[in-house]
């Protein structure tokens, strides 16, 4: 997710690619990144931002 945030991939596609349902993907995402997928995109777009790989 961190490496591919700049590509136009939907949450549904990420869920499919990881073998999870959409709700399971969102739940796991919140546990790992402490936020939503859209919040990751906003943080990543900010200059000087740093996220785990």
C-alpha positions as CSV (number, residue, x, y, z in Angstrom):
1,X,0.0,0.0,0.0
2,X,2.7,2.4,1.0
3,X,4.7,1.8,-2.3
4,X,1.6,2.0,-4.5
5,X,-0.4,4.9,-3.0
6,X,0.2,7.1,-6.0
7,X,-1.5,4.7,-8.4
8,X,-5.2,4.9,-9.0
9,X,-6.1,1.6,-7.3
10,X,-9.5,1.4,-5.5
11,X,-10.0,0.0,-2.0
12,X,-11.9,-2.9,-3.7
13,X,-8.9,-3.7,-5.9
14,X,-6.5,-3.6,-2.9
15,X,-8.9,-5.9,-1.0
16,X,-9.1,-8.3,-3.9
17,X,-5.3,-8.3,-4.4
18,X,-4.7,-9.1,-0.7
19,X,-7.4,-11.9,-0.6
20,X,-9.6,-10.0,1.9
21,X,-13.2,-8.7,1.9
22,X,-13.5,-4.9,1.7
23,X,-14.5,-4.7,5.4
24,X,-11.6,-7.0,6.5
25,X,-9.1,-4.9,4.4
26,X,-10.3,-1.7,6.0
27,X,-10.2,-3.2,9.5
28,X,-6.6,-4.5,8.9
29,X,-5.6,-1.3,7.3
30,X,-6.8,0.7,10.4
31,X,-4.9,-1.6,12.7
32,X,-1.6,-1.3,10.8
33,X,-1.6,2.3,9.8
34,X,-3.8,3.8,12.6
35,X,-6.0,5.6,10.1
36,X,-8.0,5.2,6.9
37,X,-6.7,4.6,3.4
38,X,-7.8,8.2,2.4
39,X,-5.8,9.6,5.4
40,X,-2.7,7.7,4.2
41,X,-3.1,9.3,0.8
42,X,-3.3,12.8,2.4
43,X,-0.3,12.2,4.6
44,X,1.8,10.7,1.8
45,X,1.0,13.7,-0.4
46,X,2.3,16.2,2.3
47,X,5.9,17.3,1.7
48,X,8.3,15.7,4.2
49,X,5.9,13.0,5.3
50,X,7.3,9.6,6.4
51,X,5.4,6.4,6.7
52,X,6.6,2.8,7.5
53,X,7.4,0.6,4.4
